[in-house]
Amino acid sequence: MTRKHIRPKARKRNLTWLWVGLGVLVVGVVGFLLLRPQAAPSVEITPAQAYAKFEQGATFLDVRTPEEWAQGHIAGSTLIPLDELQDRLSELPRDRDMVVVCRSGVRSKEGVSILQKAGFTRVSCLSGGLLAWKAAGYPLESGTP
């Protein structure tokens, strides 16, 4: 065989491996995109949305300290401080909408994360916390738990 006849076969073989490699790469990327853990959907709601849920009878979970709660809280809310939440999940309903609240909205996001990891699906947190709730003119009550 002459050199002319060998070279086209080698080139064809190299192109075949190139296409196989690209195919494997595409399948890998698509598989990764489909199988990676998805970020939880945004669960923050505005004070107006939270108040609508309040009027519909949603559970309000306050994750602040008892001292903070005594200074002012949403009527009928359940107090479970954030550092106790993991151990007190059995006290919460799984079959109702739940709005997690704190002072400014930071701890409530962490509370939502704990609840979601525990399998709660109907949870949201009040964006801006009770500061935003109060600024919007919605009622608070005070007293000890």
Backbone hydrogen bonds in HBPLUS format (Angstrom, degrees):
<---DONOR---> <-ACCEPTOR-->    atom                        ^
c    i                          cat <-CA-CA->   ^        H-A-AA   ^      H-
h    n   atom  resd res      DA  || num        DHA   H-A  angle D-A-AA Bond
n    s   type  num  typ     dist DA aas  dist angle  dist       angle   num
A0005-HIS N   A0002-THR O   3.17 MM   3  5.70 136.1  2.37 110.6 120.3     1
A0007-ARG N   A0003-ARG O   3.27 MM   4  6.35 167.8  2.29 156.0 158.3     2
A0010-ALA N   A0006-ILE O   3.09 MM   4  6.37 161.7  2.12 157.9 163.4     3
A0011-ARG N   A0007-ARG O   2.94 MM   4  6.13 161.4  1.98 157.4 162.9     4
A0012-LYS N   A0008-PRO O   2.93 MM   4  6.06 155.6  1.99 142.6 149.1     5
A0013-ARG N   A0009-LYS O   2.92 MM   4  6.15 154.6  1.98 147.0 153.9     6
A0014-ASN N   A0010-ALA O   2.90 MM   4  6.14 158.3  1.94 149.6 155.4     7
A0015-LEU N   A0011-ARG O   2.94 MM   4  6.20 156.4  2.00 149.1 155.3     8
A0016-THR N   A0012-LYS O   2.98 MM   4  6.20 150.1  2.07 143.4 151.6     9
A0017-TRP N   A0013-ARG O   3.05 MM   4  6.37 160.4  2.09 151.3 155.4    10
A0018-LEU N   A0014-ASN O   2.93 MM   4  6.15 146.7  2.05 142.9 153.0    11
A0019-TRP N   A0015-LEU O   3.00 MM   4  6.26 160.2  2.04 150.1 153.7    12
A0020-VAL N   A0016-THR O   2.96 MM   4  6.22 156.6  2.02 148.7 155.9    13
A0021-GLY N   A0017-TRP O   2.85 MM   4  5.98 162.3  1.89 145.7 150.8    14
A0022-LEU N   A0018-LEU O   2.92 MM   4  6.17 160.3  1.96 150.1 155.5    15
A0023-GLY N   A0019-TRP O   2.89 MM   4  6.03 154.6  1.96 144.6 151.9    16
A0024-VAL N   A0020-VAL O   2.94 MM   4  6.22 159.7  1.99 152.9 157.7    17
A0025-LEU N   A0021-GLY O   2.97 MM   4  6.18 158.2  2.02 147.8 154.1    18
A0026-VAL N   A0022-LEU O   2.91 MM   4  6.14 162.9  1.94 152.2 156.0    19
A0027-VAL N   A0023-GLY O   2.96 MM   4  6.17 167.3  1.98 152.8 156.3    20
A0028-GLY N   A0024-VAL O   2.90 MM   4  6.06 156.3  1.96 147.2 154.1    21
A0029-VAL N   A0025-LEU O   2.94 MM   4  6.20 161.6  1.98 154.2 158.4    22
A0030-VAL N   A0026-VAL O   2.96 MM   4  6.13 171.0  1.97 156.5 159.1    23
A0031-GLY N   A0027-VAL O   2.89 MM   4  5.98 159.7  1.94 146.0 152.4    24
A0032-PHE N   A0028-GLY O   2.92 MM   4  6.10 158.1  1.97 147.0 153.0    25
A0033-LEU N   A0029-VAL O   2.96 MM   4  6.21 164.5  1.99 153.6 157.2    26
A0034-LEU N   A0030-VAL O   2.98 MM   4  6.17 153.1  2.06 149.5 156.6    27
A0035-LEU N   A0031-GLY O   2.94 MM   4  5.95 148.9  2.04 149.1 157.0    28
A0036-ARG N   A0032-PHE O   2.99 MM   4  5.74 133.4  2.22 150.1 155.6    29
A0125-CYS N   A0043-VAL O   2.90 MM  82  6.11 154.6  1.96 136.3 141.9    30
A0045-ILE N   A0125-CYS O   2.85 MM  80  6.10 155.6  1.91 163.5 166.3    31
A0127-SER N   A0045-ILE O   2.82 MM  82  5.53 170.3  1.83 157.6 160.0    32
A0050-ALA N   A0046-THR O   2.87 MM   4  6.13 157.9  1.92 153.9 160.9    33
A0051-TYR N   A0047-PRO O   2.78 MM   4  5.99 154.3  1.84 149.0 156.0    34
A0052-ALA N   A0048-ALA O   3.04 MM   4  6.29 152.1  2.12 142.7 149.8    35
A0053-LYS N   A0049-GLN O   3.07 MM   4  6.39 154.0  2.14 143.7 150.5    36
A0054-PHE N   A0050-ALA O   2.80 MM   4  6.09 146.5  1.91 145.4 156.1    37
A0055-GLU N   A0051-TYR O   2.90 MM   4  6.21 157.5  1.95 151.8 156.0    38
A0056-GLN N   A0052-ALA O   3.08 MM   4  6.32 131.9  2.32 136.0 149.0    39
A0058-ALA N   A0053-LYS O   2.94 MM   5  5.35 168.7  1.95 152.4 149.7    40
A0057-GLY N   A0054-PHE O   3.09 MM   3  5.25 160.1  2.13 105.6 111.4    41
A0059-THR N   A0097-ASP O   2.91 MM  38  6.22 157.4  1.96 165.0 157.8    42
A0099-VAL N   A0059-THR O   2.81 MM  40  6.28 157.4  1.86 160.9 168.4    43
A0078-THR N   A0060-PHE O   2.74 MM  18  6.11 164.4  1.76 167.8 169.8    44
A0061-LEU N   A0099-VAL O   2.84 MM  38  6.07 158.6  1.88 146.3 153.7    45
A0101-VAL N   A0061-LEU O   2.74 MM  40  6.05 160.7  1.78 158.8 160.9    46
A0062-ASP N   A0078-THR O   2.72 MM  16  5.86 169.9  1.73 161.3 165.0    47
A0080-ILE N   A0062-ASP O   3.01 MM  18  6.17 166.1  2.02 162.4 166.3    48
A0063-VAL N   A0101-VAL O   3.00 MM  38  6.31 165.0  2.02 176.8 175.8    49
A0082-LEU N   A0063-VAL O   3.00 MM  19  4.72 149.0  2.10 129.7 121.0    50
A0069-TRP N   A0065-THR O   2.96 MM   4  6.20 163.0  1.99 156.2 161.5    51
A0070-ALA N   A0066-PRO O   2.97 MM   4  6.12 154.5  2.03 146.2 151.9    52
A0071-GLN N   A0068-GLU O   3.10 MM   3  5.31 134.4  2.32 100.3 112.6    53
A0072-GLY N   A0069-TRP O   3.10 MM   3  5.44 144.6  2.23 106.5 116.3    54
A0143-GLY N   A0070-ALA O   3.06 MM  73  4.61 164.1  2.09 124.5 129.6    55
A0073-HIS N   A0141-GLU O   2.70 MM  68  5.43 150.4  1.78 153.4 163.4    56
A0141-GLU N   A0073-HIS O   2.77 MM  68  5.43 165.4  1.79 158.3 161.8    57
A0077-SER N   A0074-ILE O   3.01 MM   3  5.57 154.0  2.08 142.9 141.9    58
A0084-GLU N   A0081-PRO O   2.81 MM   3  5.43 161.0  1.85 123.5 130.1    59
A0085-LEU N   A0082-LEU O   3.22 MM   3  5.12 149.8  2.31 100.6 109.4    60
A0087-ASP N   A0084-GLU O   3.09 MM   3  5.63 128.4  2.37 113.1 125.4    61
A0088-ARG N   A0085-LEU O   2.97 MM   3  5.13 153.0  2.05 108.5 117.3    62
A0091-GLU N   A0088-ARG O   3.07 MM   3  5.73 163.9  2.10 119.4 124.4    63
A0092-LEU N   A0089-LEU O   3.10 MM   3  5.66 169.1  2.11 121.3 123.9    64
A0098-MET N   A0122-ARG O   2.81 MM  24  6.13 149.3  1.90 163.8 171.6    65
A0124-SER N   A0098-MET O   2.94 MM  26  6.38 138.2  2.11 152.8 165.7    66
A0100-VAL N   A0124-SER O   2.76 MM  24  6.16 166.5  1.78 154.1 156.6    67
A0126-LEU N   A0100-VAL O   3.11 MM  26  6.38 156.9  2.17 162.2 164.3    68
A0130-LEU N   A0102-CYS O   2.86 MM  28  6.15 158.0  1.91 152.7 158.9    69
A0131-LEU N   A0103-ARG O   3.03 MM  28  6.01 155.1  2.09 165.9 164.0    70
A0111-GLY N   A0107-ARG O   2.86 MM   4  6.17 151.6  1.94 148.2 157.2    71
A0112-VAL N   A0108-SER O   2.87 MM   4  6.15 154.4  1.94 147.4 153.3    72
A0113-SER N   A0109-LYS O   3.04 MM   4  6.30 155.7  2.10 144.5 150.9    73
A0114-ILE N   A0110-GLU O   3.02 MM   4  6.35 157.3  2.07 150.0 155.3    74
A0115-LEU N   A0111-GLY O   2.96 MM   4  6.25 162.7  1.99 152.0 156.8    75
A0116-GLN N   A0112-VAL O   2.82 MM   4  6.04 163.1  1.85 156.2 160.7    76
A0117-LYS N   A0113-SER O   2.99 MM   4  6.17 162.9  2.02 150.5 154.9    77
A0118-ALA N   A0114-ILE O   3.12 MM   4  6.32 133.0  2.35 137.6 149.9    78
A0118-ALA N   A0115-LEU O   3.05 MM   3  5.02 129.9  2.31  94.7 108.7    79
A0120-PHE N   A0115-LEU O   2.95 MM   5  5.29 159.9  1.99 148.6 142.0    80
A0119-GLY N   A0116-GLN O   2.94 MM   3  5.07 160.9  1.98 107.8 112.7    81
A0129-GLY N   A0126-LEU O   3.01 MM   3  5.17 161.0  2.05 124.0 126.3    82
A0132-ALA N   A0128-GLY O   3.25 MM   4  4.92 154.2  2.32 116.4 119.7    83
A0132-ALA N   A0129-GLY O   3.09 MM   3  5.56 123.6  2.42 107.2 118.8    84
A0133-TRP N   A0129-GLY O   3.08 MM   4  6.43 157.3  2.14 145.4 152.6    85
A0134-LYS N   A0130-LEU O   2.89 MM   4  5.90 167.9  1.91 143.9 146.7    86
A0135-ALA N   A0131-LEU O   3.00 MM   4  6.13 158.9  2.04 141.7 148.3    87
A0136-ALA N   A0132-ALA O   2.96 MM   4  6.10 139.1  2.13 142.8 152.6    88
A0138-TYR N   A0133-TRP O   3.22 MM   5  5.74 160.2  2.27 158.8 152.8    89
A0137-GLY N   A0134-LYS O   2.89 MM   3  5.13 155.8  1.95 107.9 115.8    90
